[in-house]
Amino acid sequence: MSRISKDQVKHVAHLARLAISEEEAEMFTSQLDAIISFAEQLNELDTDHVQPTTHVLHMKNVMREDVPKEGLPVEEVLKNAPDQKGGQVRVPTILE
């Protein structure tokens, strides 16, 4: 017995705005049924003593420590700016 019908495949294709032929609907129905069947095998596993995880690998923060330090001099930052005024970069107005 199929776990998904051809009408359901056509409905999902319609929602995704995909045009599929009758042959494609048949093909996708059998492929999706095989995928669902494979996923249902996971229900047979005994997971009573398995702790839930959010990631399979142990994750840790690998960023450097946030230490304040001196920035670039204003003159060096502005030397490549095409337009500047009063120590700031000037940009075109985008709001009226």
PDB file of N, CA, C and O in Angstrom, chain B, residues numbered from 101:
ATOM      1  N   MET B 101       0.844  -1.186   0.000  1.00  0.00           N
ATOM      2  CA  MET B 101       0.000   0.000   0.000  1.00  0.00           C
ATOM      3  C   MET B 101       0.885   1.244   0.000  1.00  0.00           C
ATOM      4  O   MET B 101       1.820   1.341   0.794  1.00  0.00           O
ATOM      5  N   SER B 102       0.602   2.166  -0.860  1.00  0.00           N
ATOM      6  CA  SER B 102       1.372   3.397  -0.975  1.00  0.00           C
ATOM      7  C   SER B 102       1.045   4.333   0.181  1.00  0.00           C
ATOM      8  O   SER B 102      -0.113   4.474   0.573  1.00  0.00           O
ATOM      9  N   ARG B 103       2.063   4.960   0.712  1.00  0.00           N
ATOM     10  CA  ARG B 103       1.877   5.890   1.831  1.00  0.00           C
ATOM     11  C   ARG B 103       1.542   7.295   1.337  1.00  0.00           C
ATOM     12  O   ARG B 103       1.132   8.157   2.115  1.00  0.00           O
ATOM     13  N   ILE B 104       1.720   7.514   0.041  1.00  0.00           N
ATOM     14  CA  ILE B 104       1.429   8.816  -0.553  1.00  0.00           C
ATOM     15  C   ILE B 104       0.739   8.569  -1.893  1.00  0.00           C
ATOM     16  O   ILE B 104       1.116   7.664  -2.637  1.00  0.00           O
ATOM     17  N   SER B 105      -0.252   9.364  -2.186  1.00  0.00           N
ATOM     18  CA  SER B 105      -1.004   9.158  -3.426  1.00  0.00           C
ATOM     19  C   SER B 105      -0.510  10.104  -4.520  1.00  0.00           C
ATOM     20  O   SER B 105       0.170  11.097  -4.260  1.00  0.00           O
ATOM     21  N   LYS B 106      -0.877   9.757  -5.742  1.00  0.00           N
ATOM     22  CA  LYS B 106      -0.507  10.602  -6.870  1.00  0.00           C
ATOM     23  C   LYS B 106      -1.180  11.967  -6.749  1.00  0.00           C
ATOM     24  O   LYS B 106      -0.603  12.980  -7.144  1.00  0.00           O
ATOM     25  N   ASP B 107      -2.382  11.997  -6.211  1.00  0.00           N
ATOM     26  CA  ASP B 107      -3.086  13.273  -6.019  1.00  0.00           C
ATOM     27  C   ASP B 107      -2.349  14.155  -5.019  1.00  0.00           C
ATOM     28  O   ASP B 107      -2.287  15.372  -5.196  1.00  0.00           O
ATOM     29  N   GLN B 108      -1.789  13.554  -3.969  1.00  0.00           N
ATOM     30  CA  GLN B 108      -1.018  14.323  -2.997  1.00  0.00           C
ATOM     31  C   GLN B 108       0.249  14.890  -3.640  1.00  0.00           C
ATOM     32  O   GLN B 108       0.625  16.031  -3.372  1.00  0.00           O
ATOM     33  N   VAL B 109       0.896  14.103  -4.475  1.00  0.00           N
ATOM     34  CA  VAL B 109       2.098  14.575  -5.175  1.00  0.00           C
ATOM     35  C   VAL B 109       1.733  15.746  -6.089  1.00  0.00           C
ATOM     36  O   VAL B 109       2.446  16.748  -6.133  1.00  0.00           O
ATOM     37  N   LYS B 110       0.635  15.618  -6.810  1.00  0.00           N
ATOM     38  CA  LYS B 110       0.190  16.701  -7.686  1.00  0.00           C
ATOM     39  C   LYS B 110      -0.158  17.954  -6.882  1.00  0.00           C
ATOM     40  O   LYS B 110       0.131  19.071  -7.312  1.00  0.00           O
ATOM     41  N   HIS B 111      -0.779  17.768  -5.714  1.00  0.00           N
ATOM     42  CA  HIS B 111      -1.144  18.910  -4.859  1.00  0.00           C
ATOM     43  C   HIS B 111       0.115  19.642  -4.377  1.00  0.00           C
ATOM     44  O   HIS B 111       0.173  20.871  -4.415  1.00  0.00           O
ATOM     45  N   VAL B 112       1.108  18.893  -3.930  1.00  0.00           N
ATOM     46  CA  VAL B 112       2.360  19.517  -3.469  1.00  0.00           C
ATOM     47  C   VAL B 112       3.056  20.220  -4.628  1.00  0.00           C
ATOM     48  O   VAL B 112       3.598  21.311  -4.455  1.00  0.00           O
ATOM     49  N   ALA B 113       3.046  19.600  -5.815  1.00  0.00           N
ATOM     50  CA  ALA B 113       3.641  20.237  -6.986  1.00  0.00           C
ATOM     51  C   ALA B 113       2.916  21.539  -7.311  1.00  0.00           C
ATOM     52  O   ALA B 113       3.546  22.536  -7.663  1.00  0.00           O
ATOM     53  N   HIS B 114       1.592  21.524  -7.192  1.00  0.00           N
ATOM     54  CA  HIS B 114       0.811  22.738  -7.437  1.00  0.00           C
ATOM     55  C   HIS B 114       1.176  23.834  -6.425  1.00  0.00           C
ATOM     56  O   HIS B 114       1.348  24.994  -6.799  1.00  0.00           O
ATOM     57  N   LEU B 115       1.293  23.462  -5.151  1.00  0.00           N
ATOM     58  CA  LEU B 115       1.661  24.441  -4.126  1.00  0.00           C
ATOM     59  C   LEU B 115       3.045  25.017  -4.377  1.00  0.00           C
ATOM     60  O   LEU B 115       3.296  26.189  -4.097  1.00  0.00           O
ATOM     61  N   ALA B 116       3.952  24.184  -4.912  1.00  0.00           N
ATOM     62  CA  ALA B 116       5.307  24.646  -5.209  1.00  0.00           C
ATOM     63  C   ALA B 116       5.388  25.313  -6.582  1.00  0.00           C
ATOM     64  O   ALA B 116       6.464  25.715  -7.025  1.00  0.00           O
ATOM     65  N   ARG B 117       4.246  25.425  -7.242  1.00  0.00           N
ATOM     66  CA  ARG B 117       4.150  26.032  -8.567  1.00  0.00           C
ATOM     67  C   ARG B 117       5.043  25.311  -9.580  1.00  0.00           C
ATOM     68  O   ARG B 117       5.746  25.934 -10.375  1.00  0.00           O
ATOM     69  N   LEU B 118       4.988  23.961  -9.521  1.00  0.00           N
ATOM     70  CA  LEU B 118       5.729  23.118 -10.450  1.00  0.00           C
ATOM     71  C   LEU B 118       4.740  22.432 -11.388  1.00  0.00           C
ATOM     72  O   LEU B 118       3.720  21.900 -10.951  1.00  0.00           O
ATOM     73  N   ALA B 119       5.051  22.452 -12.662  1.00  0.00           N
ATOM     74  CA  ALA B 119       4.225  21.745 -13.637  1.00  0.00           C
ATOM     75  C   ALA B 119       4.826  20.366 -13.848  1.00  0.00           C
ATOM     76  O   ALA B 119       5.950  20.247 -14.336  1.00  0.00           O
ATOM     77  N   ILE B 120       4.088  19.321 -13.485  1.00  0.00           N
ATOM     78  CA  ILE B 120       4.586  17.963 -13.679  1.00  0.00           C
ATOM     79  C   ILE B 120       3.599  17.181 -14.531  1.00  0.00           C
ATOM     80  O   ILE B 120       2.389  17.402 -14.474  1.00  0.00           O
ATOM     81  N   SER B 121       4.136  16.269 -15.315  1.00  0.00           N
ATOM     82  CA  SER B 121       3.296  15.435 -16.173  1.00  0.00           C
ATOM     83  C   SER B 121       2.779  14.240 -15.376  1.00  0.00           C
ATOM     84  O   SER B 121       3.179  14.022 -14.233  1.00  0.00           O
ATOM     85  N   GLU B 122       1.887  13.470 -15.995  1.00  0.00           N
ATOM     86  CA  GLU B 122       1.357  12.261 -15.347  1.00  0.00           C
ATOM     87  C   GLU B 122       2.476  11.262 -15.073  1.00  0.00           C
ATOM     88  O   GLU B 122       2.498  10.614 -14.026  1.00  0.00           O
ATOM     89  N   GLU B 123       3.407  11.142 -16.025  1.00  0.00           N
ATOM     90  CA  GLU B 123       4.521  10.203 -15.844  1.00  0.00           C
ATOM     91  C   GLU B 123       5.413  10.634 -14.675  1.00  0.00           C
ATOM     92  O   GLU B 123       5.863   9.800 -13.890  1.00  0.00           O
ATOM     93  N   GLU B 124       5.665  11.948 -14.566  1.00  0.00           N
ATOM     94  CA  GLU B 124       6.471  12.457 -13.461  1.00  0.00           C
ATOM     95  C   GLU B 124       5.746  12.261 -12.128  1.00  0.00           C
ATOM     96  O   GLU B 124       6.375  11.934 -11.121  1.00  0.00           O
ATOM     97  N   ALA B 125       4.443  12.458 -12.121  1.00  0.00           N
ATOM     98  CA  ALA B 125       3.671  12.257 -10.894  1.00  0.00           C
ATOM     99  C   ALA B 125       3.764  10.806 -10.444  1.00  0.00           C
ATOM    100  O   ALA B 125       3.916  10.537  -9.252  1.00  0.00           O
ATOM    101  N   GLU B 126       3.676   9.875 -11.376  1.00  0.00           N
ATOM    102  CA  GLU B 126       3.837   8.450 -11.044  1.00  0.00           C
ATOM    103  C   GLU B 126       5.230   8.177 -10.483  1.00  0.00           C
ATOM    104  O   GLU B 126       5.379   7.502  -9.464  1.00  0.00           O
ATOM    105  N   MET B 127       6.250   8.710 -11.164  1.00  0.00           N
ATOM    106  CA  MET B 127       7.631   8.487 -10.741  1.00  0.00           C
ATOM    107  C   MET B 127       7.867   9.064  -9.342  1.00  0.00           C
ATOM    108  O   MET B 127       8.443   8.398  -8.482  1.00  0.00           O
ATOM    109  N   PHE B 128       7.415  10.319  -9.117  1.00  0.00           N
ATOM    110  CA  PHE B 128       7.619  10.952  -7.815  1.00  0.00           C
ATOM    111  C   PHE B 128       6.834  10.239  -6.718  1.00  0.00           C
ATOM    112  O   PHE B 128       7.288  10.173  -5.576  1.00  0.00           O
ATOM    113  N   THR B 129       5.669   9.708  -7.051  1.00  0.00           N
ATOM    114  CA  THR B 129       4.876   8.971  -6.065  1.00  0.00           C
ATOM    115  C   THR B 129       5.646   7.756  -5.579  1.00  0.00           C
ATOM    116  O   THR B 129       5.713   7.506  -4.375  1.00  0.00           O
ATOM    117  N   SER B 130       6.226   7.000  -6.498  1.00  0.00           N
ATOM    118  CA  SER B 130       6.981   5.809  -6.077  1.00  0.00           C
ATOM    119  C   SER B 130       8.262   6.190  -5.344  1.00  0.00           C
ATOM    120  O   SER B 130       8.639   5.532  -4.375  1.00  0.00           O
ATOM    121  N   GLN B 131       8.937   7.251  -5.801  1.00  0.00           N
ATOM    122  CA  GLN B 131      10.166   7.676  -5.124  1.00  0.00           C
ATOM    123  C   GLN B 131       9.877   8.182  -3.715  1.00  0.00           C
ATOM    124  O   GLN B 131      10.587   7.829  -2.773  1.00  0.00           O
ATOM    125  N   LEU B 132       8.846   9.001  -3.565  1.00  0.00           N
ATOM    126  CA  LEU B 132       8.503   9.523  -2.239  1.00  0.00           C
ATOM    127  C   LEU B 132       8.019   8.416  -1.317  1.00  0.00           C
ATOM    128  O   LEU B 132       8.277   8.453  -0.114  1.00  0.00           O
ATOM    129  N   ASP B 133       7.320   7.435  -1.868  1.00  0.00           N
ATOM    130  CA  ASP B 133       6.879   6.297  -1.059  1.00  0.00           C
ATOM    131  C   ASP B 133       8.092   5.529  -0.534  1.00  0.00           C
ATOM    132  O   ASP B 133       8.088   5.086   0.614  1.00  0.00           O
ATOM    133  N   ALA B 134       9.124   5.365  -1.354  1.00  0.00           N
ATOM    134  CA  ALA B 134      10.346   4.684  -0.916  1.00  0.00           C
ATOM    135  C   ALA B 134      11.056   5.485   0.173  1.00  0.00           C
ATOM    136  O   ALA B 134      11.585   4.909   1.124  1.00  0.00           O
ATOM    137  N   ILE B 135      11.069   6.793   0.038  1.00  0.00           N
ATOM    138  CA  ILE B 135      11.703   7.648   1.050  1.00  0.00           C
ATOM    139  C   ILE B 135      10.946   7.555   2.373  1.00  0.00           C
ATOM    140  O   ILE B 135      11.558   7.436   3.434  1.00  0.00           O
ATOM    141  N   ILE B 136       9.620   7.609   2.309  1.00  0.00           N
ATOM    142  CA  ILE B 136       8.805   7.503   3.522  1.00  0.00           C
ATOM    143  C   ILE B 136       9.005   6.142   4.170  1.00  0.00           C
ATOM    144  O   ILE B 136       9.098   6.045   5.394  1.00  0.00           O
ATOM    145  N   SER B 137       9.072   5.102   3.369  1.00  0.00           N
ATOM    146  CA  SER B 137       9.289   3.759   3.890  1.00  0.00           C
ATOM    147  C   SER B 137      10.631   3.672   4.614  1.00  0.00           C
ATOM    148  O   SER B 137      10.726   3.080   5.689  1.00  0.00           O
ATOM    149  N   PHE B 138      11.656   4.258   4.022  1.00  0.00           N
ATOM    150  CA  PHE B 138      12.969   4.254   4.664  1.00  0.00           C
ATOM    151  C   PHE B 138      12.933   5.043   5.975  1.00  0.00           C
ATOM    152  O   PHE B 138      13.512   4.610   6.971  1.00  0.00           O
ATOM    153  N   ALA B 139      12.266   6.185   5.984  1.00  0.00           N
ATOM    154  CA  ALA B 139      12.190   7.006   7.198  1.00  0.00           C
ATOM    155  C   ALA B 139      11.415   6.287   8.297  1.00  0.00           C
ATOM    156  O   ALA B 139      11.722   6.456   9.476  1.00  0.00           O
ATOM    157  N   GLU B 140      10.408   5.482   7.927  1.00  0.00           N
ATOM    158  CA  GLU B 140       9.636   4.757   8.928  1.00  0.00           C
ATOM    159  C   GLU B 140      10.466   3.678   9.620  1.00  0.00           C
ATOM    160  O   GLU B 140      10.131   3.258  10.727  1.00  0.00           O
ATOM    161  N   GLN B 141      11.531   3.233   8.989  1.00  0.00           N
ATOM    162  CA  GLN B 141      12.409   2.250   9.633  1.00  0.00           C
ATOM    163  C   GLN B 141      13.049   2.828  10.889  1.00  0.00           C
ATOM    164  O   GLN B 141      13.404   2.088  11.806  1.00  0.00           O
ATOM    165  N   LEU B 142      13.197   4.141  10.931  1.00  0.00           N
ATOM    166  CA  LEU B 142      13.781   4.784  12.110  1.00  0.00           C
ATOM    167  C   LEU B 142      12.882   4.624  13.334  1.00  0.00           C
ATOM    168  O   LEU B 142      13.371   4.643  14.463  1.00  0.00           O
ATOM    169  N   ASN B 143      11.578   4.469  13.124  1.00  0.00           N
ATOM    170  CA  ASN B 143      10.649   4.282  14.240  1.00  0.00           C
ATOM    171  C   ASN B 143      10.871   2.949  14.946  1.00  0.00           C
ATOM    172  O   ASN B 143      10.447   2.782  16.089  1.00  0.00           O
ATOM    173  N   GLU B 144      11.523   2.008  14.292  1.00  0.00           N
ATOM    174  CA  GLU B 144      11.753   0.690  14.877  1.00  0.00           C
ATOM    175  C   GLU B 144      12.953   0.681  15.829  1.00  0.00           C
ATOM    176  O   GLU B 144      13.146  -0.280  16.574  1.00  0.00           O
ATOM    177  N   LEU B 145      13.756   1.744  15.803  1.00  0.00           N
ATOM    178  CA  LEU B 145      14.937   1.797  16.657  1.00  0.00           C
ATOM    179  C   LEU B 145      14.555   2.069  18.107  1.00  0.00           C
ATOM    180  O   LEU B 145      13.628   2.832  18.377  1.00  0.00           O
ATOM    181  N   ASP B 146      15.274   1.439  19.042  1.00  0.00           N
ATOM    182  CA  ASP B 146      15.066   1.676  20.460  1.00  0.00           C
ATOM    183  C   ASP B 146      15.935   2.860  20.878  1.00  0.00           C
ATOM    184  O   ASP B 146      17.159   2.748  20.939  1.00  0.00           O
ATOM    185  N   THR B 147      15.304   3.978  21.161  1.00  0.00           N
ATOM    186  CA  THR B 147      16.036   5.194  21.525  1.00  0.00           C
ATOM    187  C   THR B 147      15.732   5.622  22.957  1.00  0.00           C
ATOM    188  O   THR B 147      15.904   6.790  23.306  1.00  0.00           O
ATOM    189  N   ASP B 148      15.283   4.687  23.783  1.00  0.00           N
ATOM    190  CA  ASP B 148      14.914   5.031  25.155  1.00  0.00           C
ATOM    191  C   ASP B 148      16.098   5.555  25.964  1.00  0.00           C
ATOM    192  O   ASP B 148      15.923   6.443  26.798  1.00  0.00           O
ATOM    193  N   HIS B 149      17.288   5.029  25.735  1.00  0.00           N
ATOM    194  CA  HIS B 149      18.451   5.413  26.541  1.00  0.00           C
ATOM    195  C   HIS B 149      19.412   6.322  25.779  1.00  0.00           C
ATOM    196  O   HIS B 149      20.586   6.426  26.134  1.00  0.00           O
ATOM    197  N   VAL B 150      18.926   6.965  24.759  1.00  0.00           N
ATOM    198  CA  VAL B 150      19.744   7.893  23.977  1.00  0.00           C
ATOM    199  C   VAL B 150      19.346   9.308  24.355  1.00  0.00           C
ATOM    200  O   VAL B 150      18.176   9.683  24.272  1.00  0.00           O
ATOM    201  N   GLN B 151      20.339  10.093  24.773  1.00  0.00           N
ATOM    202  CA  GLN B 151      20.047  11.466  25.152  1.00  0.00           C
ATOM    203  C   GLN B 151      19.818  12.317  23.904  1.00  0.00           C
ATOM    204  O   GLN B 151      20.526  12.161  22.908  1.00  0.00           O
ATOM    205  N   PRO B 152      18.840  13.208  23.953  1.00  0.00           N
ATOM    206  CA  PRO B 152      18.616  14.098  22.813  1.00  0.00           C
ATOM    207  C   PRO B 152      19.812  15.027  22.610  1.00  0.00           C
ATOM    208  O   PRO B 152      20.417  15.493  23.576  1.00  0.00           O
ATOM    209  N   THR B 153      20.139  15.283  21.378  1.00  0.00           N
ATOM    210  CA  THR B 153      21.246  16.184  21.062  1.00  0.00           C
ATOM    211  C   THR B 153      20.789  17.201  20.029  1.00  0.00           C
ATOM    212  O   THR B 153      19.837  16.968  19.283  1.00  0.00           O
ATOM    213  N   THR B 154      21.480  18.325  19.999  1.00  0.00           N
ATOM    214  CA  THR B 154      21.204  19.320  18.966  1.00  0.00           C
ATOM    215  C   THR B 154      22.206  19.204  17.836  1.00  0.00           C
ATOM    216  O   THR B 154      21.970  19.710  16.739  1.00  0.00           O
ATOM    217  N   HIS B 155      23.331  18.538  18.098  1.00  0.00           N
ATOM    218  CA  HIS B 155      24.356  18.368  17.083  1.00  0.00           C
ATOM    219  C   HIS B 155      25.121  17.093  17.399  1.00  0.00           C
ATOM    220  O   HIS B 155      25.318  16.764  18.569  1.00  0.00           O
ATOM    221  N   VAL B 156      25.551  16.378  16.380  1.00  0.00           N
ATOM    222  CA  VAL B 156      26.223  15.106  16.627  1.00  0.00           C
ATOM    223  C   VAL B 156      27.652  15.281  17.119  1.00  0.00           C
ATOM    224  O   VAL B 156      28.213  14.369  17.728  1.00  0.00           O
ATOM    225  N   LEU B 157      28.242  16.430  16.865  1.00  0.00           N
ATOM    226  CA  LEU B 157      29.611  16.692  17.320  1.00  0.00           C
ATOM    227  C   LEU B 157      29.595  17.644  18.493  1.00  0.00           C
ATOM    228  O   LEU B 157      28.707  18.488  18.613  1.00  0.00           O
ATOM    229  N   HIS B 158      30.594  17.504  19.367  1.00  0.00           N
ATOM    230  CA  HIS B 158      30.719  18.428  20.489  1.00  0.00           C
ATOM    231  C   HIS B 158      31.143  19.786  19.945  1.00  0.00           C
ATOM    232  O   HIS B 158      32.196  19.909  19.319  1.00  0.00           O
ATOM    233  N   MET B 159      30.338  20.786  20.180  1.00  0.00           N
ATOM    234  CA  MET B 159      30.630  22.122  19.667  1.00  0.00           C
ATOM    235  C   MET B 159      31.160  22.985  20.801  1.00  0.00           C
ATOM    236  O   MET B 159      30.686  22.914  21.935  1.00  0.00           O
ATOM    237  N   LYS B 160      32.153  23.801  20.470  1.00  0.00           N
ATOM    238  CA  LYS B 160      32.658  24.761  21.443  1.00  0.00           C
ATOM    239  C   LYS B 160      32.960  26.058  20.725  1.00  0.00           C
ATOM    240  O   LYS B 160      33.151  26.078  19.509  1.00  0.00           O
ATOM    241  N   ASN B 161      33.001  27.132  21.476  1.00  0.00           N
ATOM    242  CA  ASN B 161      33.276  28.437  20.917  1.00  0.00           C
ATOM    243  C   ASN B 161      34.762  28.512  20.562  1.00  0.00           C
ATOM    244  O   ASN B 161      35.621  28.347  21.428  1.00  0.00           O
ATOM    245  N   VAL B 162      35.053  28.760  19.299  1.00  0.00           N
ATOM    246  CA  VAL B 162      36.449  28.800  18.858  1.00  0.00           C
ATOM    247  C   VAL B 162      36.900  30.216  18.546  1.00  0.00           C
ATOM    248  O   VAL B 162      37.957  30.416  17.949  1.00  0.00           O
ATOM    249  N   MET B 163      36.107  31.197  18.946  1.00  0.00           N
ATOM    250  CA  MET B 163      36.494  32.579  18.673  1.00  0.00           C
ATOM    251  C   MET B 163      37.498  33.069  19.714  1.00  0.00           C
ATOM    252  O   MET B 163      37.566  32.574  20.839  1.00  0.00           O
ATOM    253  N   ARG B 164      38.256  34.042  19.294  1.00  0.00           N
ATOM    254  CA  ARG B 164      39.246  34.623  20.206  1.00  0.00           C
ATOM    255  C   ARG B 164      38.536  35.442  21.283  1.00  0.00           C
ATOM    256  O   ARG B 164      37.365  35.797  21.145  1.00  0.00           O
ATOM    257  N   GLU B 165      39.248  35.725  22.325  1.00  0.00           N
ATOM    258  CA  GLU B 165      38.693  36.549  23.389  1.00  0.00           C
ATOM    259  C   GLU B 165      38.505  37.979  22.895  1.00  0.00           C
ATOM    260  O   GLU B 165      39.338  38.499  22.154  1.00  0.00           O
ATOM    261  N   ASP B 166      37.431  38.598  23.300  1.00  0.00           N
ATOM    262  CA  ASP B 166      37.128  39.966  22.876  1.00  0.00           C
ATOM    263  C   ASP B 166      37.936  40.942  23.718  1.00  0.00           C
ATOM    264  O   ASP B 166      37.585  41.251  24.857  1.00  0.00           O
ATOM    265  N   VAL B 167      39.024  41.418  23.129  1.00  0.00           N
ATOM    266  CA  VAL B 167      39.917  42.335  23.842  1.00  0.00           C
ATOM    267  C   VAL B 167      39.944  43.657  23.084  1.00  0.00           C
ATOM    268  O   VAL B 167      40.245  43.672  21.891  1.00  0.00           O
ATOM    269  N   PRO B 168      39.635  44.772  23.757  1.00  0.00           N
ATOM    270  CA  PRO B 168      39.676  46.064  23.053  1.00  0.00           C
ATOM    271  C   PRO B 168      41.107  46.428  22.689  1.00  0.00           C
ATOM    272  O   PRO B 168      42.042  46.183  23.451  1.00  0.00           O
ATOM    273  N   LYS B 169      41.260  47.022  21.497  1.00  0.00           N
ATOM    274  CA  LYS B 169      42.580  47.489  21.083  1.00  0.00           C
ATOM    275  C   LYS B 169      42.421  48.743  20.239  1.00  0.00           C
ATOM    276  O   LYS B 169      41.318  49.067  19.797  1.00  0.00           O
ATOM    277  N   GLU B 170      43.494  49.428  20.023  1.00  0.00           N
ATOM    278  CA  GLU B 170      43.500  50.682  19.269  1.00  0.00           C
ATOM    279  C   GLU B 170      43.095  50.429  17.814  1.00  0.00           C
ATOM    280  O   GLU B 170      43.578  49.484  17.189  1.00  0.00           O
ATOM    281  N   GLY B 171      42.212  51.271  17.280  1.00  0.00           N
ATOM    282  CA  GLY B 171      41.781  51.151  15.889  1.00  0.00           C
ATOM    283  C   GLY B 171      42.721  51.889  14.955  1.00  0.00           C
ATOM    284  O   GLY B 171      43.749  52.416  15.381  1.00  0.00           O
ATOM    285  N   LEU B 172      42.365  51.924  13.691  1.00  0.00           N
ATOM    286  CA  LEU B 172      43.165  52.627  12.693  1.00  0.00           C
ATOM    287  C   LEU B 172      43.013  54.134  12.869  1.00  0.00           C
ATOM    288  O   LEU B 172      41.974  54.607  13.328  1.00  0.00           O
ATOM    289  N   PRO B 173      44.040  54.879  12.506  1.00  0.00           N
ATOM    290  CA  PRO B 173      43.912  56.337  12.551  1.00  0.00           C
ATOM    291  C   PRO B 173      42.877  56.816  11.519  1.00  0.00           C
ATOM    292  O   PRO B 173      42.750  56.231  10.443  1.00  0.00           O
ATOM    293  N   VAL B 174      42.155  57.866  11.852  1.00  0.00           N
ATOM    294  CA  VAL B 174      41.089  58.374  10.995  1.00  0.00           C
ATOM    295  C   VAL B 174      41.632  58.742   9.618  1.00  0.00           C
ATOM    296  O   VAL B 174      40.979  58.474   8.610  1.00  0.00           O
ATOM    297  N   GLU B 175      42.814  59.352   9.560  1.00  0.00           N
ATOM    298  CA  GLU B 175      43.398  59.763   8.283  1.00  0.00           C
ATOM    299  C   GLU B 175      43.617  58.548   7.363  1.00  0.00           C
ATOM    300  O   GLU B 175      43.380  58.629   6.158  1.00  0.00           O
ATOM    301  N   GLU B 176      44.069  57.429   7.937  1.00  0.00           N
ATOM    302  CA  GLU B 176      44.324  56.231   7.133  1.00  0.00           C
ATOM    303  C   GLU B 176      43.023  55.608   6.640  1.00  0.00           C
ATOM    304  O   GLU B 176      42.953  55.107   5.517  1.00  0.00           O
ATOM    305  N   VAL B 177      41.999  55.640   7.482  1.00  0.00           N
ATOM    306  CA  VAL B 177      40.706  55.082   7.092  1.00  0.00           C
ATOM    307  C   VAL B 177      40.097  55.903   5.956  1.00  0.00           C
ATOM    308  O   VAL B 177      39.517  55.341   5.027  1.00  0.00           O
ATOM    309  N   LEU B 178      40.227  57.234   6.025  1.00  0.00           N
ATOM    310  CA  LEU B 178      39.580  58.111   5.052  1.00  0.00           C
ATOM    311  C   LEU B 178      40.394  58.323   3.783  1.00  0.00           C
ATOM    312  O   LEU B 178      39.888  58.932   2.841  1.00  0.00           O
ATOM    313  N   LYS B 179      41.630  57.847   3.719  1.00  0.00           N
ATOM    314  CA  LYS B 179      42.455  58.151   2.547  1.00  0.00           C
ATOM    315  C   LYS B 179      41.919  57.509   1.260  1.00  0.00           C
ATOM    316  O   LYS B 179      42.218  58.008   0.175  1.00  0.00           O
ATOM    317  N   ASN B 180      41.148  56.436   1.339  1.00  0.00           N
ATOM    318  CA  ASN B 180      40.576  55.811   0.160  1.00  0.00           C
ATOM    319  C   ASN B 180      39.110  56.172  -0.058  1.00  0.00           C
ATOM    320  O   ASN B 180      38.498  55.702  -1.017  1.00  0.00           O
ATOM    321  N   ALA B 181      38.545  56.990   0.808  1.00  0.00           N
ATOM    322  CA  ALA B 181      37.147  57.386   0.658  1.00  0.00           C
ATOM    323  C   ALA B 181      37.031  58.378  -0.497  1.00  0.00           C
ATOM    324  O   ALA B 181      37.780  59.354  -0.545  1.00  0.00           O
ATOM    325  N   PRO B 182      36.104  58.147  -1.430  1.00  0.00           N
ATOM    326  CA  PRO B 182      35.983  59.062  -2.564  1.00  0.00           C
ATOM    327  C   PRO B 182      35.490  60.457  -2.170  1.00  0.00           C
ATOM    328  O   PRO B 182      35.819  61.443  -2.830  1.00  0.00           O
ATOM    329  N   ASP B 183      34.703  60.537  -1.099  1.00  0.00           N
ATOM    330  CA  ASP B 183      34.185  61.831  -0.648  1.00  0.00           C
ATOM    331  C   ASP B 183      34.135  61.811   0.871  1.00  0.00           C
ATOM    332  O   ASP B 183      33.632  60.864   1.475  1.00  0.00           O
ATOM    333  N   GLN B 184      34.664  62.873   1.485  1.00  0.00           N
ATOM    334  CA  GLN B 184      34.682  62.948   2.944  1.00  0.00           C
ATOM    335  C   GLN B 184      34.485  64.380   3.391  1.00  0.00           C
ATOM    336  O   GLN B 184      34.763  65.328   2.656  1.00  0.00           O
ATOM    337  N   LYS B 185      33.996  64.516   4.624  1.00  0.00           N
ATOM    338  CA  LYS B 185      33.802  65.848   5.191  1.00  0.00           C
ATOM    339  C   LYS B 185      33.792  65.725   6.700  1.00  0.00           C
ATOM    340  O   LYS B 185      33.062  64.902   7.251  1.00  0.00           O
ATOM    341  N   GLY B 186      34.577  66.515   7.362  1.00  0.00           N
ATOM    342  CA  GLY B 186      34.600  66.554   8.816  1.00  0.00           C
ATOM    343  C   GLY B 186      35.020  65.230   9.446  1.00  0.00           C
ATOM    344  O   GLY B 186      34.525  64.880  10.518  1.00  0.00           O
ATOM    345  N   GLY B 187      35.918  64.491   8.809  1.00  0.00           N
ATOM    346  CA  GLY B 187      36.388  63.237   9.371  1.00  0.00           C
ATOM    347  C   GLY B 187      35.430  62.068   9.196  1.00  0.00           C
ATOM    348  O   GLY B 187      35.561  61.044   9.866  1.00  0.00           O
ATOM    349  N   GLN B 188      34.463  62.224   8.287  1.00  0.00           N
ATOM    350  CA  GLN B 188      33.505  61.150   8.034  1.00  0.00           C
ATOM    351  C   GLN B 188      33.353  60.940   6.531  1.00  0.00           C
ATOM    352  O   GLN B 188      33.573  61.857   5.740  1.00  0.00           O
ATOM    353  N   VAL B 189      32.976  59.730   6.150  1.00  0.00           N
ATOM    354  CA  VAL B 189      32.753  59.399   4.753  1.00  0.00           C
ATOM    355  C   VAL B 189      31.392  59.948   4.354  1.00  0.00           C
ATOM    356  O   VAL B 189      30.405  59.743   5.061  1.00  0.00           O
ATOM    357  N   ARG B 190      31.337  60.654   3.208  1.00  0.00           N
ATOM    358  CA  ARG B 190      30.061  61.166   2.696  1.00  0.00           C
ATOM    359  C   ARG B 190      29.528  60.176   1.675  1.00  0.00           C
ATOM    360  O   ARG B 190      30.264  59.680   0.823  1.00  0.00           O
ATOM    361  N   VAL B 191      28.235  59.899   1.777  1.00  0.00           N
ATOM    362  CA  VAL B 191      27.568  58.995   0.844  1.00  0.00           C
ATOM    363  C   VAL B 191      26.358  59.717   0.247  1.00  0.00           C
ATOM    364  O   VAL B 191      25.846  60.668   0.839  1.00  0.00           O
ATOM    365  N   PRO B 192      25.896  59.258  -0.940  1.00  0.00           N
ATOM    366  CA  PRO B 192      24.730  59.898  -1.539  1.00  0.00           C
ATOM    367  C   PRO B 192      23.491  59.737  -0.664  1.00  0.00           C
ATOM    368  O   PRO B 192      23.337  58.724   0.018  1.00  0.00           O
ATOM    369  N   THR B 193      22.625  60.714  -0.683  1.00  0.00           N
ATOM    370  CA  THR B 193      21.366  60.654   0.052  1.00  0.00           C
ATOM    371  C   THR B 193      20.446  59.628  -0.586  1.00  0.00           C
ATOM    372  O   THR B 193      20.253  59.629  -1.801  1.00  0.00           O
ATOM    373  N   ILE B 194      19.877  58.750   0.238  1.00  0.00           N
ATOM    374  CA  ILE B 194      18.961  57.751  -0.303  1.00  0.00           C
ATOM    375  C   ILE B 194      17.528  57.967   0.160  1.00  0.00           C
ATOM    376  O   ILE B 194      16.606  57.376  -0.401  1.00  0.00           O
ATOM    377  N   LEU B 195      17.325  58.799   1.170  1.00  0.00           N
ATOM    378  CA  LEU B 195      15.985  59.124   1.652  1.00  0.00           C
ATOM    379  C   LEU B 195      15.711  60.592   1.391  1.00  0.00           C
ATOM    380  O   LEU B 195      16.607  61.431   1.488  1.00  0.00           O
ATOM    381  N   GLU B 196      14.481  60.890   1.063  1.00  0.00           N
ATOM    382  CA  GLU B 196      14.141  62.290   0.812  1.00  0.00           C
ATOM    383  C   GLU B 196      13.777  62.996   2.072  1.00  0.00           C
ATOM    384  O   GLU B 196      13.463  64.185   2.045  1.00  0.00           O
TER     385      GLU B 196
END
